[in-house]
Amino acid sequence: MLQTEKLAVDMKLKETEDDLSRQLSYTQQTLSEKTKELEKLRSEWTNQTSSLSSRHSEELQLEREKILEDKQIDNFIEVLIAQSKRLLKIQRADFFSLKLVPHLNTRRCTRPGVIVSKK
């Protein structure tokens, strides 16, 4: 009877070992598949992150260039305004000096017999 029980226990142990072996094999296979999926996702994520980072850097560079261009345009406009103001000041001075000169030229000198000629 002990012999029979021992055989039954041995058979049960063998079945348990086989079952655990199958479960371990299935779990290892599942783990391997999930690891491959994870690596694939990680690679896709890395590529997308890299692409987004690159695109963001390009957008920032374009924005910097636009800001720089806008500043250069603003500086150019300020220079043009300053030059225009200086030119206007010079032209006003010239205008008033030319306006006054004919009046001076047509005046008669207070000394008799001296007339200032017109140009």
Secondary structure, DSSP 8 states (H G I E B T S, - for coil): -HHHHHHHHHHHHHHHHHHHHHHHHHHHHHHHHHHHHHHHHHHHHHHHHHHHHHHHHHHHHHHHHHHHHHHHHHHHHHHHHHHHHHHHHHHHHHHHHHHHHHHHHHSB-SSTT-B----
